[in-house]
């Protein structure tokens, strides 16, 4: 199975308040995000992480050790801070700034930042993170109007890794309600 997730922000206490996450504190958020991840993902599954996995996390290694699956990290704006604290590359099958993949049925462009234009935009999907559930940006109407631009952020996907079909369904619901 292939899963997508973005903007977990493990270790970032302020994200709870900023994004109105349903957790009382950072310890609970970290534990519940790990549990949700591992309820879905097995050791043989592939997980594409669309950036901002950690932020202000003093020790990412215990969390990385607990997360199942073959992890592919697409770097976000906050990933540089935690990646300088050690060599964590062995926890990832790949680390990229941008990635083009296929699940055998559809092509996907993966980037932390939402793109309005990408290679084969008429026939492939753009999967991103970065914006959480924010609809206040001036470019939100443009993202909303594009059916092939999908937000993998936990804040719109039930705080768990999701399949492509779930990602599509969650984004349709989110865009319809916002």
C-alpha angles and dihedrals in degrees: 000000000000121000136186130207138160142179100022089152093197107198096020108121095180093058088072091065097032093054098029092240117183096243129106095213145356095265091056092045093051093046094047094046090051092047092048090049094050095045088063107028125069127192091264096050124100120231122193109202110200097204143282094070092156135015127179089356111149095198117022095170099084090054094045090051091057100047113097127216140047102299125209113189121206104193122245132193093270099044095084092067098059097035091065091063094076146325105295096157092108089067091063133065086208141356118205142158091221132006137191114204141160131212090205092265106052138019120238134193111207122201133146090231121063112250125205092197130033140151111297092003092165094058106027138055130249110216117190147154130196101096097068104196094323115140097168097091118107090238095055093098089056093050092044092054094054112084091191095057109089129185113220093186117134090231091071098030106058096267093283142090111276136200120242091259091051090046090053093047094047092049093049090052093045094048091046092052096044 
